[in-house]
């Protein structure tokens, strides 16, 4: 699980949905959060709002945050303490987790075709190198169009 893995051998996009196992700390934390009604309500509200249409500005912020989190996890994975931290938090060093709404909004903004099969209500895992490329392209176009300075 080091940061220097050859990403080109991994699939470009995966549908998110497999858990890391019931024995992991992150799964136990998620189970405890589901037991609390207030946290359950807040979590469901966040999930629903994330799945709706997102403006280009929201897509850029969301994409940049997720790419930075994944790149930080990849850097941490170079030593044993970082790998333990990534394991406890459920961080994936090879894929960036994005909702279909963010992925679709990003592809539309940078001028790429949005696949017809893309479901805005699903979560996808985008390979880290491609997510970085999309972020760089998104940022460059946003500067050209005056969205960011």
N, C-alpha and C positions, 0 to 999 in steps of 0.2 A: 504493500500500500504506500509506496513512496511517491513523491511528487513527480518523479521523472518517468512515469509510465508512458508508453507509446499510446496516445489517445486514438490514433488512427485505426487501431484494431477493434475499438469499441463501437457499438452502433451509435449513429448520430443522434437519434431521438428515441426515447423509450417512453411507454405509457407508465406512469407512476402508479403503484398500487400494491407492490409486495412489501411486506413489513420486514424488519430486520430480525424478527424472532421474539417470542414472548419472554425470553430470559434476559433481554437487554434492559439496561436502566432506562433508556429513552422510552421503551414500550411500557414499562411500569409507570413512568411519569405520565404518559398519555392516558393510561387506564385510570390513574388517580384523578386526572383532570376531567375525564368523562363522567366521573362519579359526582362531581360538584355541579349542581344545576346552574349556578351563575357562570362558572367557567364554560360549561357546555353551551349556554346561550351565547356568550361572547365569542366562542370558537365558531359556532354555526353562523353567526352574523358576519364574522370576518371571512369565512369561506364563501358565503353567498355574495358578499360585496366584491370579493376578489374574482369571482366568476363572471360578473357582469362586464359590459363594455367598459374599457378603460381608455382614457384620453391618451394621446401620445406622451404628454408630460408625465402622467402616472406610469405609463409603460417604461419610460426611460428611468425614472427613479427606482421602480421595482426591479428592473433588469440590472441596473448598476449595483443595487444593494445585494441581490442574489449572486451576481458574479463575484463581487468582492468577498462575500462570505465563503464561497466555494474556493476561491484562490487562497484565502487565509487558511482554510482547512487543508489545502494541498501543501502549503508551506509548513504548517504544523506537523504534517505526517512524516516529516523527515527525522523526527526523534520520537522516542518511546512515549514520553509524556504527551506529546501532541496526538499520537495515535490513540492513546487511552482517552484523551479529551474528545477526539472525534468520535470514538466508539460510544462514549457516554452520551454525547449530544445527538448522535445519529447523523453526523455530517458526512456527506458523500464527497470525496475528493475528485471524482471524475465527472460528475454530472451536476448541472444547475437545475434545481426544481423550479418550474414555471407553470402558471395556469395557462389554459388554452387561450384565455382572453389576452394575456400579456404576450404570449408567443404570436398570436394572430395580429395584434396591434403592432408589434415590432416588425414582423414581416411586411405588413402593409405600409408602414412608415418608411422602411428602407427600400421599398420598391420591388420586393420579391413576391412571387405568387404564393398566396395562402392556400394550402391544400384543402380541397373540398371536404376531406374526411376529418379535418381538425375540429374537435369538439371544444367549444369555449368553456364547457362545464367540467372538463377533465383536467387532471394535472399531468404534466409531461416532464421528463428528464432530458434536458438538452446537454449534449457533450460540452465540457468546459471550454475547449478551444473554439468551438463554433459559437458558443455564447459570447465569448470575448470578441470574436470577429463581428458579431451582430451589434454588440455594445459600441465598438469602435465606429462602425458604419452609422449607427443611430446617432451617436454624438456628433460625428462630422456633419451629417445632414441637418441635425438640430442647430448647429452653429451657422450653417449656410442659410437656413430659413429664419434665423433670429429667435429661435425658441430659447437658446442659452447663449450667453456671452462669453 
